[in-house]
Amino acid sequence: MAKAIHSMIRVLDEARSVDFYKQAFGLEIAERLDFDSFTLIYLRNQDADFELELTVNKDRSEPYDLGDGYGHIAFVVDDLDAEYARFQAVGLDPRKIVEFERDGALLARFFFVADPDGYQIEVLQQHGRYK
């Protein structure tokens, strides 16, 4: 069987992005690989093997065009309200908490936050299929 191991995004400022993901989700640098024209930074935390790969192209100075396709990465937390308050307290500017129902039953509670490059990140309350 295949196993998902990482997702990659391109970022402009390594330090700013590493700081955001550490502050928001407790992700630490698992490995940093520096090449002539780009750097790869693999981030992870103790709760999951899945990594976020940040790619920094050294000759890039303009923000990336994220396009009009809507995509995101998601993290699950034990206490959504506490995480929301923490995000607000450290100035990460989360969007409002949403309760999403299907057939009259709660499917998900979540909020979104944007990283420094504008990528949207969903933060979900652990519930149902979101474990």
N, C-alpha and C positions, 0 to 999 in steps of 0.2 A: 504494500500500500504506500501511497505517497504521503508525505508528512510536510505540512507547511512549516517553513523555518524562518522566513523573514519577509518583510515588505520594505521597499526602498522609496525614499522621496529625495528630491534634490533641494538643497538649502543654500542660501547665500552666506550666512554667517555661522560658522561652526560653533563658536562659543555661545552665541545667543540661543541657538537651537538645542545644544546639549544642556544648557541651563534650564530652558523651558521644560524639556522632557524629564529632567531630574526633578524639578520642582513640582511639576504636575503629576507625574506617574511613578516617581522613584526609579526611573531608568538610569543605569550607570553604563559607562563605557566598558563593553566586554572586550573589544579589540578596535584598534585604530590602525589603518593601513594607509600610509602616505605614498603617493606616486608623483611623478613629475607634473602632471596636469590636473590631478584630482586627488581627493582624500576620501576614504570610506571609513565611516564610524559606525560600529555595530553597538546598539544599545539594548539592554535587557534588565530585568529585575529578577529577584529570587523566586517570584511566584510563577514564572513561565519560561519555557525554553524559546519561545518565539521572540525574534529580535526585530527591531526597527533599524534599517540601514539608512544612514544619512550620507548622501553623496554631495561633496562640495567640489564644484568645478572651479579651479583656481583662476581661470581667465574670465569668470562671470562677474559682472557688476550690476546687471539689471535684474529685477525680480522676474521669476519664471511666470509664464502665462499658464495659469492652471486650467484654462479652457472652460467650456460650459458643461462638461460632463460632471455629474455629481458623484463623487466618491468620498470615502472616509475610512478611517481606521477606528476601531471601537475598543474600549477598555471597560471591564466590569468591576464594580466596587461593592463592598459589603453595606455601606451606609451612604447612599446618594446625597442625602441632605447634609451630612457632615462634610462630604467632599465638596459639595457646592459652596458651602460656607467657607471652607478652606481656600478654594479657588478665588472666591471674592476677596478674602482677607489678604492674599498675596498678590492681588492685582492682575489675575489672569483673565478677568472679564468674561465669565461664562454666560451663555445665553440662558433664558429661563428654563426651568424644569418643565418637561412635557410628560403627560400621562397619555399613553397610546392604548386604546382598547380595541378589541375585536370580539364581535358577537356579545357585547356587554361585559366582557371580562378583561381585566388588566393584562395586556400583552407586555408592556414595557414602560418603565419610568426612566427618563434620561434627560441629559442636557448636552449641548454642543459647546465646544471651545475651539478657537482658532489658534494655531501655532504661529510663530513669528513670520512664517512665509505664507500664511493664509490657508494652510491645509486645515480642513475641518476634522475634529476628533469628537466622537460620540462617547459619552461616559454614561454607562447603564447601571441601574440598580440590579444586583444579583437577584434573579427571579426567573422562574420557568426555564426556558431554553438557554437563558443567559447566565451561565455558571462560571 
